[in-house]
Amino acid sequence: MRRHALLIPLLAIVGCSDSPKPGDSGKLNVVVTFSVLTDFTKQVGGDKVEITTLVGPDGDAHVFNPTPQDVAAIGRAGVVFENGAKFESDWFNKAYEASRSKANRVSTSAGMKLMEGDPDHKNTDLEPGHIHEVDPHVWHEVNNAIHMVGRVRDGLCEADPANSDYYRANAEKYLAKLKDLDAWILKTVAELPPTSRKLVTSHDTFGYFAKRYGFTVEGSVLPSFSTETADPSAKDFAELVDKVKREKVKAIFCEASHNDKLVNRLAQAAGVTVATPLYTDALGSAGSPGETYDGMMRHNVTTIVAALRP
């Protein structure tokens, strides 16, 4: 697990930033924390924005360690977009503080009804006063992605009102595309009998997806919403093996941005197959099926349905 000690001396390195200004190209400087938000920002911002992505394709925002250059980019930004819901852990709070940024910091998950884990780490709706771990993986449900795009649109309009009509027009086109994507997922998943819609993954990332599209999350190798957690105990691992067998889970899923060693061990112990990796906490690299949000979701759904089909 990578730590975030690097951020302590960054205040001295970065110093106090000036007020946000357009970049050398005349475009609005935008910083986004991870690659899914980069795609949303590209779709809405088009050629009016210059984007710096902190955690790029195939990266892991749970354990990211910003560089001084990353912190300096935050200090120059006109607006900053984050997922929120503790997805970026503490590293982004520290990086933003170190940057002395004057940019508006927009949490794209703000205003959503989030999910959390109960003591057995089964996902439940978040209620006021609860202190359980919050699930930050909101983008796997397309209606949540629609909410996030709306937050990006509003953040860009506020930071750059001269181009607000442009941002709103781009957002309207992209939101229509996302509504079509949601309809396609519902239609494609309908090919699977409900009794076959059982998910076991590397870590707990598909709660929102499962709730919207009719799946059950039977378990995950890392029983946490974060990849920072330690490997499972021998007891937890054995219990998951037994559950995979008992529930007759046909395949389990590793993730493109995470080590699949434990998933392969689980599959071997339970006598099931490991499906083609899914894109979960990050988009894929350029040229991969998951290089855009639309491509990521279509790849994941097609892979899941094919692997679990009776």
N, C-alpha and C positions, 0 to 999 in steps of 0.2 A: 504494500500500500504506500503510495506516495504521500508525503506530508507537504504542508504549505508554509514551511519556515522561510522560504525565499521571500515571502511578501513583507516580512518585518523591515528589512533595509530599503524597501522600494520607495518609501516616503522620501528618503534622502536622495534617491536617484532621480525620481520624477520631478519632485518639487511641486510648486503651485502652478496649475495650468491656466492659460488664458481662457477667455470666454470662447465657447465653441464657434468655429468658423468653417466655411466651406473649404474643401481640400484644394490642392493645386489645380485640379481639373475643373473647379467651380461647382462640383457636386457636393451634396450633403454627406458629411462623414458620419457613418453609422457603424456601431459595434454591436455584434450579436454574439451570444455566448456559445451556440452550437449550431451544427449544420442544418438541422430541420428548420430553424428560424432563419437561416441564411436563405433557403429557398423561398420561404414566405416573403422575406424582405425583397428579394430579387423580383418576385412576381408583382409586388405592389410598387416598389421603388423604381424599377426599370432603369433607364439611363440617367436618372436624376440623382442616384445615390452611389457612394463609394463605400463598399462594405468590407469591414475587417471581421473575420470569424475567429473566435478564440479557440474553440475545439472543433477541428475540421472533420471531414469524412472519415469514418472508421475510428474516430476518437472516442474517449470515454470521459464524459463531463463529471462523472462522480469522483474521479481521482485526478483531475487535471491540476497542473501546477503552472500558473502563468509566469511568463518571462517579463523582464523589465520593458521589453518592446510592447508586449500586450498591455501593460499598465499605461504606458505612454499613449497607446492608441485610444484607450478609454478616455484619457485626459483631453484628447483632441476632438472627441466625438461630439456631434450635435444632438444625437439621441442614442440611447443604449437599450437594446432589447434582451431580456432574459426570459427563461421559462418560468422561473419562480418555483414555489411549492417545494423548496429545498433541493431541487434537482442539481443545482450548481454547488451544493454544499456551502461551506464557509469561504471557499477560496474566492468566490466572486465578490462577496461582501468586502473582504480585505483588499482585493485588487481595486475595487471602485473607490474605497476610502483612500487608498494609497495614491490614486491618480489625481486626487483633488478635483475631480470632474465637476463641471457645472451643468452637464447634460442631463436631461430628463431620463430617469431610469424606469423603463416600462416593463412590468411583469405581465407576460402575455397570458398567464393562467389566472390572473386576478379576476374575481367575479364568478369563477366556475364553482360548481359543487364538487369538491374533491372527494377522494376515497382514501381510506386508511386501512391498516391491518389490525385485527384483533389479536389477543395474546397468542393464538395459534396461527397467526398471519393469514387469515382468510379475509379477503377484501370486503369492507362494509362501508356504507355511506358515512361521511364525516359528520359528527354531531358536535355542537358547541360544548366546550369543556373537556373534550377527550384529549388525551395526550399521546395516543398511539402514533406510529410512524405514518406519515402522509405519503400517498402514492403520487409521484410527480409526472408519470408517463402519460400525460393527458392527450398527446397528439395521436395516439393509436386509435382514437375514436374521432371520426371525421368531423362530427359536429363540434368537437372541441377544437379541432384545427381551424374550423370556420371562425370560432370565437377568437383564436389567436391571430388570425389574419386581420380581423377587425381591429384588434388592439394595435397591430403593426400599422395599419392604415391610419388610425387616429394619431398614433405617435409621430408618424411622418408628417401628417398635416399640421400638427402643432409645432413641430420643429422647423418646418419649411412651408409656411402658409401660402407662399407665392405659387407653389406647385400642387396645391391641395386638390384641385380639380383633376389633375393628371393622376394622382395617387388614388383618388376615389374611383375613377374610371377603370384603372388597372385592377383594383380590388374587386369591383363588381364582376369583371370578366372571370377572375380567378375563383371567386366564390361560387359562381355558376358551375365551374368545372369541378369544384369540390362536392357540390350537391350531386352531380352526376356520378362522381366516384363513390359516394356513400350508397347511392342506389345500386350501383354495380356490385359493391361488396355484399349487400343484402341479398341480391339475386344469386350471386355465386355461392355464398355460404348456404343458401337454401338447397343446394345439391347434396349437402351432407345431412344424414339423419341426425336429429338432436342427440341421440345416444352416442354418436361418434365425435361429438364436438368437445373433446377433452384435451386440455393443453398442459404440457409439462415442459418447462423452459430452463434456461441457464439461471436467470434470476427473475424476480417477480415484476414483470414489465407489461403484462397484457390484461390487467384488471379492467381498464376502460373498454378495451377492445372486446373482451369477453362479455361484459354487461350489455354492450350495444348490439353485438352480433350473435348472441345466443350460445356462447361457449361456457364451459366450466374450467377454471384454473385448478387442476388437481394438485399442483405443487411446482416447486422450482428447486434446482440443486442448491442455490444460495437462497435461503428463505428470507429474503430482504428485498426492499425496493432499490437498494444500492449495491453496487459491485464492491464497495469498500469492506463489506462484511467478511469475516473469516470463513474458511472452508467449513462445511457442515461437520458436525460430530459424527462418529461412527454410528451412534444410535439414530440420529436424524436421517442419515443416508440409508440405513437399513430399512427404516420405516417408509421412506419414499420408494425404495425398491419394491417393498411389499404392496404399497398402494398402487403403483404402476401395474403390477401383476393383477391385483384384485379388481381394479377398475377396467382391466383389459385395454389399457391405453396402447394404441397401435404404433405410435411413433413419438419421439421426443425431439425437441428443437434446440439447437445451439444458436448462438447469435454471432453475427459477422464481426462485431467489434470486441468480442470477449473470447478468452481461451476456452476451447471445447474439451479439455482433458477430463474434467469431472463429468460432463455430459456423456462422453464416450464410456466412462466407467459405469455410469448409471445404466446406459443402454445395454452394455454387456452383462451386467448383473441381472437386469430385468428381462433380458432376452427380446428386446425390441430394437427397431432401427432408429438411426439418427437421420433426420430429414436434412435437406439442403438448408444452410444457415439463413436465418431471418435478419432483417435490418431492424434494429430496435432503438438503441440510444443515439444512433447517428445514421446519416445517409451513407451510401456507399461512395466509393471513389468514382471519378469521371469515367464513363464508359460502362459502368456496372448497371445492373437492373435497378439498383436503389439510389441512383445519383440524384433523383428528385423525390419530393414527397409523394407525388402521384405514382411514380415508378416503385418506390419503396412499398407502398400499401398494396399495389397490385401484385408485386412479387410475393409479399408475405401471404396474402390471401390465397393466391394460386398455389403456393407451396404447401400451406396448411391443409387446404382442401384435398390436394393430391395425396398428401401423406396420410391423411386420416380417413380417406374414402374406403368404405368396406370392400 
